[in-house]
Amino acid sequence: MRIGLVVTGGVDASARERVVPALLWLIEQLARRHEVHVFALHYHREPRTYPLLGATVHDLGRVGGPPGLRRVRLRARLAAAVEAQGPFDVLHAYWGMPAGVVSTHVGRRFGVPVIVTLDSGELVALADIQYGLQRRWVDRRAIAAAVRAASRVTVATDYMARMPALDGVRVDVVPLGIDRRRFPAPDRADGPPWRLLRVASLNRVKDYPTLLRAFAAILARVPDVHLDIVGEDTLNGSVQALSCTLGVDAHVSFHGFQPTDALGAFYSRAHVHLVSSRHEAAGVVMLEAAAAGVPTVGTAVGYAADWSSPEPARVGPARAVAVPVGDPGALADAVIALLQDPGRRKRIVAAARAWALEHDADWTARTFERLYGAAVVDRRSG
């Protein structure tokens, strides 16, 4: 099968920095069995082509102008690239904007089925932090049009599938799995001392104020605890400043951006992984933590929302602990309760790790292969 994967970026030639790891793992698995061409819409300033994990990346170069004009230009560039490299059996757009919006236009032009994967803020509106594509009517309309035009729409979690913007839309839930080889589960000594871990860029949607206020409450009751924060700082030091204001800076380490191959060491010494986000479409870090044997306590978004469903809504034990968004007290209480209950930690770890390993990157690739095949059959049958 000839597959055209359309992305915004995240496919740097280094395969290490400025990448979306789950996307690279999917590319690597698909390229083992198919001819894969990746079209990057907005990464390098000038167009270029290079090999990546068995696939070929065609970076179309950046385009300028207001959003509407930029999308028109992107459609033209993608159409020209698809025509030059085609024909393709299927196009797969990762993220609704701009990939899904422009890919559905191009797919319709060439009669190629298009899979659209929504894995970001396409379906939410957080006006106070200017996040989400449901805030403005023009973006809502563009996402709705892409969803209607797609042969298949996929999301990674039931949490995303339940969002009102997808009401009445046929949705396939396809988790974007991890490369299980990168996150072994070592034997780790139980605490104290306790080690908590947060892996996420320092940005407003990840809600670091809630995280640090929760940690301050934890530290007041569990003195022998340390928090490691791994992620690129996009907030100009404001999170570090808040840790000083709260008086927890001596117990928090900021490690900045770390490539995927360096994350294993952080997971290996952590006792609990934390998620404080206001929104996550999924949260691949929860899969990484699960594979490495670290339980997650997080806000009820993405995988945390899916995995914490109480009995009898789901068969088997919970795979995570979820608390309300923006509630540092609830986050602190849940972490402390889990630290004090080793049996519950073990049950959560066992259930989460089994799920993450079952739904790994190879499982994801094979599931998408079946969707591609079904979309091709549907298109040929009219």
C-alpha positions as a printed Julia matrix, in Angstrom:
382×3 Matrix{Float64}:
   0.0    0.0    0.0
   1.17   3.55  -0.76
   0.39   5.79   2.22
   0.63   9.57   2.35
   0.88  10.78   5.94
   0.19  14.52   6.27
   1.51  16.27   9.38
   2.19  19.8   10.55
   5.67  18.99  11.84
   7.23  16.74  14.45
   9.23  14.68  11.95
  12.7   16.18  12.23
  15.45  14.31  10.39
  17.25  13.72  13.71
  14.33  11.52  14.84
  15.24  12.82  18.3
  14.57  16.52  18.77
  11.5   18.55  17.74
   9.57  15.35  17.09
   6.26  13.79  18.11
   7.49  10.4   19.39
   4.21   8.5   18.91
   4.04   9.77  15.35
   7.57   8.54  14.64
   6.78   5.13  16.11
   3.74   4.88  13.84
   5.79   5.89  10.8
   8.47   3.32  11.61
   5.95   0.5   11.96
   4.02   1.38   8.8
   7.22   1.76   6.75
   8.19  -1.83   7.52
   5.27  -3.09   5.46
   4.26  -0.23   3.15
   5.63   2.63   1.09
   5.17   5.68   3.28
   5.56   9.31   2.22
   5.26  11.96   4.93
   4.21  15.48   3.91
   5.21  18.09   6.5
   3.17  21.26   6.05
   4.82  23.79   8.3
   8.28  22.94   9.64
  11.41  23.91   7.68
  11.48  27.34   6.13
  12.49  25.99   2.71
  11.21  22.76   1.07
  13.39  19.67   1.4
  13.19  15.87   1.21
  14.93  13.37   3.48
  14.61   9.74   4.67
  13.19   8.99   8.11
  12.75   5.56   9.71
  12.11   3.83   6.4
   9.77   6.55   5.09
  10.43   9.58   2.89
   9.64  13.02   4.28
   8.68  15.82   1.9
   8.82  19.09   3.82
   6.75  21.58   1.83
   8.3   24.67   3.43
   6.61  27.31   5.51
   3.96  29.6    4.08
   2.96  33.02   5.34
  -0.14  35.18   5.28
  -3.37  35.27   7.33
  -4.82  31.87   8.35
  -7.35  31.62   5.51
  -4.81  32.47   2.81
  -2.21  30.22   4.44
  -4.57  27.24   4.24
  -5.21  27.95   0.55
  -1.47  28.01  -0.1
  -0.95  24.83   1.91
  -3.65  23.06  -0.1
  -1.94  24.08  -3.33
   1.47  22.88  -2.13
   0.12  19.6   -0.8
  -1.85  18.95  -3.99
   1.26  19.51  -6.1
   3.35  17.22  -3.88
   0.74  14.46  -3.81
   0.39  14.62  -7.59
   4.18  14.49  -8.03
   4.69  11.56  -5.64
   1.43   9.69  -6.22
  -0.78   7.98  -6.79
  -1.6    7.06  -3.19
  -4.02   4.49  -1.84
  -4.82   6.62   1.2
  -3.95   9.91   2.87
  -3.75  10.08   6.65
  -3.87  13.52   8.27
  -2.47  13.81  11.8
  -4.16  16.71  13.64
  -7.23  18.46  12.35
  -5.57  21.81  11.7
  -4.02  22.3    9.27
  -3.4   18.69   8.19
  -7.0   17.46   8.24
  -8.42  20.64   6.73
  -6.07  20.67   3.73
  -5.85  16.89   3.27
  -9.59  16.42   2.84
  -9.59  19.02   0.06
  -6.67  17.31  -1.67
  -8.14  13.83  -1.19
 -11.4   14.93  -2.76
  -9.51  16.41  -5.73
  -7.63  13.18  -6.44
 -10.29  10.71  -5.35
  -8.17   9.38  -2.47
  -9.75   8.38   0.87
  -8.56  10.45   3.83
  -8.21   9.36   7.44
  -8.22  12.3    9.89
  -6.75  11.79  13.37
  -7.72  14.38  15.99
  -5.05  14.38  18.7
  -4.78  17.93  20.0
  -7.13  20.8   20.87
  -9.43  20.46  17.88
 -12.56  19.81  19.95
 -12.17  22.14  22.94
 -12.41  25.83  23.8
 -10.43  27.22  26.76
 -10.94  30.92  26.2
  -9.04  32.17  29.26
  -5.78  30.68  27.97
  -6.64  31.1   24.28
  -6.48  27.37  23.61
  -8.61  25.15  21.4
 -10.06  25.27  17.91
 -13.66  25.52  19.09
 -13.18  29.12  20.27
 -13.65  30.82  16.89
 -16.42  30.14  14.41
 -14.03  30.04  11.45
 -11.97  27.26  13.06
 -15.07  25.38  14.24
 -16.38  25.46  10.7
 -13.07  24.28   9.22
 -12.78  21.35  11.66
 -16.42  20.36  11.13
 -15.92  20.41   7.34
 -12.79  18.23   7.59
 -14.6   15.75   9.84
 -17.53  15.52   7.42
 -15.24  15.07   4.41
 -13.02  12.41   6.0
 -13.42   8.75   5.1
 -12.67   7.9    8.72
 -12.13  10.02  11.83
  -9.98   8.65  14.65
  -9.18   9.77  18.17
  -6.97   8.1   20.74
  -9.37   8.07  23.71
 -13.02   7.61  24.58
 -12.67  10.98  26.34
 -12.17  12.64  22.94
 -14.84  10.53  21.24
 -17.44  11.8   23.72
 -16.83  15.49  23.0
 -19.88  17.44  21.8
 -18.15  18.6   18.62
 -18.23  14.97  17.42
 -21.91  14.34  18.14
 -23.35  12.25  15.32
 -19.95  11.52  13.78
 -18.68   7.98  13.31
 -15.41   7.84  15.25
 -12.83   5.08  15.6
 -10.84   5.07  18.85
  -7.25   4.19  17.96
  -4.64   4.83  20.68
  -1.25   5.93  19.37
   0.95   3.35  21.05
   4.54   3.51  22.21
   7.71   1.67  21.27
   7.71  -0.77  24.17
  11.48  -1.33  23.91
  12.18   2.19  25.15
  10.41   1.97  28.5
  11.38  -1.15  30.47
   9.99  -1.59  33.98
  12.94  -1.84  36.4
  12.88  -2.98  40.0
  12.65   0.23  42.05
  12.95   0.72  45.79
   9.79   1.92  47.48
   9.82   5.22  49.33
  10.46   7.18  51.32
  12.17   9.1   49.91
   9.45   9.53  47.28
   9.97  10.72  43.72
   7.19  12.32  41.69
   7.47  13.02  37.96
   5.8   15.35  35.46
   6.73  15.03  31.77
   5.19  17.84  29.71
   6.1   21.12  28.09
   5.75  24.11  30.37
   2.74  25.77  28.77
  -0.62  27.05  29.92
  -2.76  24.07  28.98
  -0.57  21.77  31.14
  -1.59  23.9   34.18
   1.64  23.96  36.16
   0.18  26.3   38.82
  -2.21  23.53  39.84
   0.65  21.03  39.82
   2.93  23.16  42.01
   0.17  24.07  44.46
  -0.68  20.39  44.75
   2.98  19.59  45.34
   3.2   22.24  48.08
   0.27  20.54  49.82
   1.93  17.14  49.42
   5.23  18.43  50.78
   3.49  19.81  53.88
   2.28  16.31  54.75
   4.99  14.12  53.19
   8.3   15.92  53.81
  10.59  13.4   52.1
   9.37  13.91  48.54
  10.87  15.4   45.37
   9.31  16.47  42.08
  11.11  16.12  38.73
   9.74  18.24  35.86
  10.83  17.35  32.33
   9.74  19.58  29.46
  10.57  22.58  27.32
   9.86  25.92  29.01
   7.6   28.11  26.86
   6.57  30.39  29.75
   9.83  32.31  30.26
  10.59  31.05  33.75
   7.21  31.82  35.32
   6.76  28.24  36.54
  10.18  28.26  38.21
   9.31  31.61  39.79
   6.06  30.18  41.17
   7.94  27.27  42.75
  10.06  29.82  44.6
   7.0   31.81  45.67
   5.39  28.66  47.04
   8.6   27.74  48.86
   9.0   24.35  47.16
  11.94  25.17  44.88
  14.42  23.14  46.96
  12.28  20.06  46.31
  11.66  20.59  42.58
  14.12  19.94  39.75
  13.5   21.42  36.29
  15.28  19.31  33.68
  14.15  21.14  30.53
  13.59  19.34  27.25
  14.83  15.76  27.16
  14.77  13.47  24.1
  12.76  10.28  24.3
  15.83   8.1   24.77
  16.62  10.01  27.98
  13.18   9.65  29.56
  13.63   6.06  30.7
  15.98   7.16  33.49
  13.35   9.56  34.88
  10.58   6.96  34.8
  12.84   4.34  36.38
  13.25   6.31  39.6
   9.72   7.73  39.84
   7.09   6.36  42.22
   4.12   8.34  40.84
   3.63  10.12  37.52
   1.5   13.29  37.57
  -0.76  14.92  34.99
  -2.23  18.35  35.78
  -3.46  19.34  32.3
  -6.68  21.18  31.58
  -6.93  19.2   28.36
  -5.23  16.17  26.85
  -6.52  14.47  23.73
  -4.72  11.38  25.02
  -1.36  11.84  26.78
   1.3    9.48  25.47
   3.38  10.11  28.6
   0.84   8.04  30.5
   1.59   5.1   28.2
   5.32   5.61  28.69
   4.9    5.74  32.47
   2.65   2.68  32.44
   5.13   0.64  30.42
   7.87   1.69  32.85
   5.78   0.57  35.82
   4.82   4.0   37.17
   1.19   4.71  38.19
  -0.41   8.0   37.13
  -2.49  10.4   39.18
  -3.93  13.01  36.87
  -6.74  15.35  35.98
  -9.73  13.73  34.29
  -8.65  14.28  30.7
  -7.33  11.95  27.99
  -6.18   8.54  29.17
  -6.61   9.51  32.83
 -10.33  10.02  32.22
 -10.61   6.7   30.37
  -8.53   4.67  32.77
 -10.07   5.72  36.06
 -13.68   4.73  35.3
 -15.16   3.06  38.4
 -16.6   -0.41  38.4
 -18.77  -1.69  36.8
 -18.26   0.73  33.9
 -15.08  -1.11  32.95
 -14.0   -4.69  33.38
 -10.92  -5.04  35.53
  -9.09  -2.72  37.93
  -8.51   0.98  37.36
  -5.41   1.87  35.38
  -5.01   5.4   36.8
  -6.39   7.79  39.4
  -8.26  10.85  38.09
  -9.26  14.05  39.88
 -11.17  17.16  38.75
  -9.35  19.63  36.52
  -7.86  22.64  38.33
  -8.21  21.22  41.86
  -4.77  21.12  43.56
  -6.23  19.84  46.83
  -7.81  16.83  45.14
  -4.6   16.12  43.22
  -2.54  16.28  46.43
  -4.94  14.04  48.36
  -4.97  11.45  45.57
  -1.17  11.33  45.37
  -0.76  10.96  49.13
  -3.4    8.24  49.29
  -1.64   6.31  46.55
   1.79   6.68  48.17
   0.32   5.22  51.36
  -1.28   2.23  49.61
   1.38   0.01  47.99
  -1.14  -2.7   47.12
  -3.27  -0.27  45.14
  -0.18   1.1   43.37
   0.76  -2.4   42.29
  -2.73  -3.15  40.98
  -2.82   0.08  38.98
   0.67  -0.51  37.59
  -0.14  -4.08  36.52
  -3.37  -3.09  34.77
  -1.93   0.01  33.08
   1.25  -1.72  31.94
  -0.65  -4.65  30.44
  -2.88  -2.25  28.49
   0.0   -0.08  27.25
   2.0   -3.08  26.05
  -1.01  -4.62  24.35
  -1.77  -1.34  22.54
   1.8   -0.62  21.45
   3.0    1.05  18.25
   2.76  -2.17  16.24
  -0.87  -2.64  17.37
  -1.59   0.96  16.32
  -0.04   0.47  12.88
  -1.99  -2.74  12.24
  -5.23  -1.09  13.36
  -4.65   1.8   10.98
  -3.82  -0.66   8.2
  -7.27  -2.18   8.64
  -8.87   1.27   8.57
  -6.91   2.19   5.44
  -8.06  -0.98   3.74
 -11.69  -0.4    4.69
 -11.52   3.2    3.46
 -10.09   2.08   0.11
 -12.84  -0.54  -0.3
 -15.5    2.02   0.6
 -14.14   4.48  -1.94
 -13.96   1.89  -4.72
 -17.5    0.76  -4.03
 -18.72   4.35  -4.22
